[in-house]
Amino acid sequence: MPRVHLGDWVANGVEWLRVHLGWLFDAVKVVVEHMYDGANAVLTAPEPLLLAGILGVLALWLRGPLPAVLAFAGFALIDSIEQWEPAMNSLALVLVSCLIIFALAVPIGIAAARSRAVSGAVRPVLDLMQTMPAMVYLIPGIFFFGVGPVPGMVATIVFAMPPAVRLTELGIRQVDAELVEAAEAFGTHPRRTLWRVQLPLALPTIMAGVNQVIMLALSMVVIAGMVGGGGLGSTVYDGISSVDVGLGFEGGVAVVILAIYLDRMTGALNQRVSPLGRRALAKADAALGGPRFLRWKPATPFAMVGVLVLALVAGGLNVFGRADEGPKVTADVGHGRPVSMGYIDWPEGVASTYLWKEILQQRGFTPEVKSLEVGALYNGQAQGSVDIQTNSWLPVTHAPYWKKYREQLEDYGAWYDRTSLEIAVPSYVKGVRTLDDLKGKGGLFKGKIYGIEPGAGETKLYEDQVQNVYGLKGEYRLVKSNTSAMLAQLDRAYAKKEPIAVTLWSPHWAYDKYRLTKLADPRKAFGSGDGIHTLGRKGFAAKEPRVARWLKDFTLTEAQLTALEGAIEDAGKGHQEDGVRAWLKKNPGIVDKLAPVAGTR
């Protein structure tokens, strides 16, 4: 049967939309970004425990004293594990996404309830939206909106909308037809019938949709972290990509606390806002035994007064807001201007990015860093969502990305030019010194070569060239995961003295930790080596000429780079800035050398 090029048709359609409707996507991005920034500013400005108190009062109003105490304790735990700001970022993303979802879904649900033709047309679209793997929505999202919270929110909106539409339609259809006929018999306008009869009676079902939508939106938080959405998604994604059990668990616990709180509160909200729910709640309270104070709930006016008082204390004049203790500004040439930096989670990328983050902060800029997959990084930079990156391996490893996006990028040159790509084996594996030696030894290595990210340039080079040049295709399978998972596999095998082959590159701290053999590449299938380049988005040098000049002159020696990588590795995940500052203390004057400003030397 001939191949149907469905993927090509979709790709061409997405490209056509991006070219011809770019103005519309830019407008949507601006609106959604401003909504997110506003919600995020409100949630992150107060002192954490004051906001936790506000959320506790809401729990007291909706559920009672015990849930209020547990809610406060849960949010206090989030603050104590240093996940407060990511949690609030995620909460802002969920709330804004849900607001947009219901602004769109409720009218569609009403139309579907009133017209079987609309219902029949909408149903297959909702089926597609809900059953398509959620990560697929990120791909066009990146093309249309770049990287950041917006593509994650758009993917969340598309994925989480179907329950809102379905349950709105179901709730209205379930309203007793005799009640609607009675309203119409008294000459009630259809619009008033909808607002006064159908929607109030359908409210419990619609509120069930609210609960489902919030849970689905929260489930998208981690996926949004893959495209620079920030929040707990980035925390969990960092934990996954670095195989950091502790960091991943902390991010996961914070997600669970948010999910439980939102689930319980939205469930109880139905009992407060719906007449049917209030009657059911009164009957349930009357039937329950036990101490009455555990079931006590303040009246709505008193609860609102408590929330208002705490909100005024938390936000009034920002008196109780936390001071932002950033690094000391040694020369304020940036005057707070933002600089967006993206990086691939490779040691040299992390080291160089956080080094420049610290330097730019000391020079008065406000840098923001995002960990992204290589494809998302290049696309986001071409779209203008990322200003600079310091981890472009050219001319070989990242050649496909450079070829695709070079017209939208500026190359500031290589800051490190002695790299190499290779396959490495432990030194205790005898008789394997070159890539030719791998052929015929698939049984020794169990037919596997452990690799890194599927989108990495080294992965593409191996699949497109190396395995064919050396006749390894069919005998070996490249196990693709991520850099940290590959290193974890290497560590386990090395501890047991088991044969293992992994894709590596130089410089890399693994060569200092383990005794490894770089397999020679006599046919140069991996290329002759790359330089690590700094790239800017098109127009960045014109906007920030001083920063561009610093980056063009930026170089590090192998000793400096490996020492910086080691300091960051010692500081641990989530404390990269501490590692950079520890390294800078051992290398005084390097900030003034890399970012010279008159009067700072």
Secondary structure, DSSP 8 states (H G I E B T S, - for coil): -----HHHHHHHHHHHHHHHSHHHHHHHHHHHHHHHHHHHHHHHSS-HHHHHHHHHHHHHHHT-HHHHHHHHHHHHHHHHTT-HHHHHHHHHHHHHHHHHHHHHHHHHHHHHHH-HHHHHHHHHHHHHHHHS-GGGGHHHHHHHH-SSHHHHHHHHHHHHHHHHHHHHHHHHHTS-HHHHHHHHHTT--HHHHIIIIIHHHHHHHHHHHHHHHHHHHHHTHHHHGGGT--HHHHHHHHHHHTT-HHHHHHHHHHHHHHHHHHHHHHHHHHHHH-HHHHHHHHHHHHH--S-GGGG----HHHHHHHHHHHHHHHHGGGTTS--------SS--STT-EEEEEE-SSHHHHHHHHHHHHHHHHTT-EEEEEE--HHHHHHHHHHTS--EEEEEEETTTTHHHHHHHGGGEEEEEEEE---EEEEEEETTSTT--BGGGGTT-TTTTTTEEE---TTSHHHHHIIIIIHHHTT-BTTBEEE---HHHHHHHHHHHHHTT----EEEEES-THHHHS-EEE-B-TT-TT-S--EEEEEEETTHHHHSHHHHHHHHT----HHHHHHHHHHHHHH-TT-HHHHHHHHHHHSTTHHHHHS--TT--
